[in-house]
């Protein structure tokens, strides 16, 4: 899984690091002190869209 923003439990997180085991460290974009370790099967990638 590439770095970027993901959806996890209805909140937006940023991927910090992905391990070979399939687990990723993710950080809440609104609370920099909230870091979680979750399996990538629980994450949904968010596409950044620019509408200029």
Backbone as a ProteinNet text record, in pm:
[ID]
protein_1_A
[PRIMARY]
XXXXXXXXXXXXXXXXXXXXXXXXXXXXXXXXXXXXXXXXXXXXXXXXXXXX
[TERTIARY]
86.2	0	90.7	55.5	137.3	98.6	187.6	157.8	50.4	-29.5	-137.9	-242.7	-359.4	-469.3	-560.1	-607.8	-696.2	-813.7	-918.3	-1035.7	-1031.6	-1046.3	-1045.9	-1146.4	-1247	-1353.7	-1420.2	-1439.1	-1510.4	-1428.6	-1298.5	-1211.3	-1098.1	-1040.4	-931.1	-797.7	-711.9	-579.2	-474.9	-351.2	-238.6	-151.1	-108.4	-20.6	120.2	175.2	312.1	411.5	376.5	467.3	388.1	425	363.7	470.5	438.5	529.8	502.1	600.6	585.9	474.6	437.8	333.4	193.5	182.2	51.8	-6.7	63.3	17	74.7	-2.8	39.1	23.4	118.2	104.5	32.4	-78.7	-156.2	-175	-185.3	-201.2	-324	-405.5	-524.8	-480	-540.4	-494.9	-535.1	-631.5	-675	-616.8	-556.4	-496.2	-362.7	-254.6	-123.6	-71.3	-131.3	-87.5	-159.2	-257.3	-331.2	-272.3	-192.2	-129.9	-180.3	-218.5	-270.1	-197.1	-190.8	-134.3	-250	-276.9	-391.3	-349.4	-424.6	-397.8	-452.6	-380.3	-421.5	-555.9	-605.5	-737	-849.3	-818.8	-918.4	-918.6	-830.4	-814.9	-874.7	-928.4	-979.1	-901.9	-835.1	-757.4	-851.4	-806.7	-882.2	-806	-873.6	-814.8	-824.2	-709.5	-710.1	-759.4	-861.9	-921.7	-911.4	-863.1	-853.3	-952.2	-1040.2	-1140.8	-1118.3	-1016.4	-986.9	-1066
-117.3	0	123.3	221.2	341.5	442.1	537.4	642.9	734	786.3	874.9	876.8	926.5	932.7	812.3	761	644.7	671.2	594.2	599.4	476.8	500.1	392.1	426.7	342.1	363.6	500	541.8	665.7	792	778.1	894.8	890.3	1006.6	1015.9	1007	917.6	897.3	909	937.4	940.9	819.7	749.2	633.8	683.1	635.2	669.8	566.8	437.2	329.8	201	123.5	-8.1	-116.4	-219.8	-331.2	-443	-531.6	-645.6	-740.2	-736.6	-824.2	-780.3	-659.7	-608.4	-509.2	-484.6	-386.5	-249.2	-145.6	-7.9	75.9	167.4	269.4	386.6	427.9	539.3	644.5	771	882.8	962.6	994.2	1077.1	1214.4	1264	1391.8	1510.2	1491.7	1600.7	1590.6	1477.8	1457.6	1386.4	1462.7	1406.6	1309.4	1308.5	1218.8	1083.7	1068	942.2	860.1	759.7	670.1	529.5	458.5	322.6	227.9	101.2	-4.9	-93.4	-95.9	-171.4	-248.7	-354.3	-431	-355.2	-362.3	-284.5	-328	-445.1	-488.4	-406.8	-335.1	-252.7	-108.4	-76.7	60.4	77.9	196.4	233.4	355.8	343.6	456.1	569.6	692.7	812.1	880.5	907.2	976	1125.5	1194.9	1340.6	1397.6	1480.8	1537.8	1689.4	1748.1	1893.6	1940.2	2030.3	2079	2226.8	2256	2395.8	2436.5
0	0	0	-81.5	-91.8	15.6	36.7	134.2	78.4	166	127.1	236.3	203.1	299.5	282.7	395.3	395.3	487.8	466.8	552.8	643.3	775.1	872.9	981.6	999.2	1097.8	1081.4	956.9	928.7	946.4	972.1	991.2	888.9	861	764.7	838.9	790.7	847.3	737	775	683	712.5	607.6	625.6	656.6	767.6	805.3	753.9	770.2	730.2	711.6	610.7	588.5	602.4	677.4	699.9	600.1	582	491.2	535.3	661.2	714.9	673.5	613.7	573.4	671.7	781.4	879.3	847.2	878.8	852.9	978.6	997.9	1101.3	1037.1	1097.5	1043.3	1151.3	1107.7	1201.5	1162.7	1261.3	1240.9	1191	1082.6	1027	1113.2	1202.3	1289.2	1430.2	1463.9	1595.5	1574.5	1567.4	1533.8	1639.8	1757.5	1863.6	1859	1769.6	1758.6	1643.8	1679.7	1582.8	1611	1504.7	1521.6	1428	1466.8	1385	1340.5	1210.1	1157.7	1033	1002.7	880.8	761	649.4	531.7	473.9	510.9	463.1	527.1	635.8	704.4	654.1	558.4	510.7	372.3	346.1	214.2	167.4	52.6	-0.8	-39.8	-15.9	-54.1	-165.8	-274	-388.5	-365.9	-372.8	-362.7	-495	-488.5	-608.9	-601.7	-708.6	-717.9	-824	-787.9	-883.2	-909.6	-989	-1025.1	-1146.1
[MASK]
++++++++++++++++++++++++++++++++++++++++++++++++++++

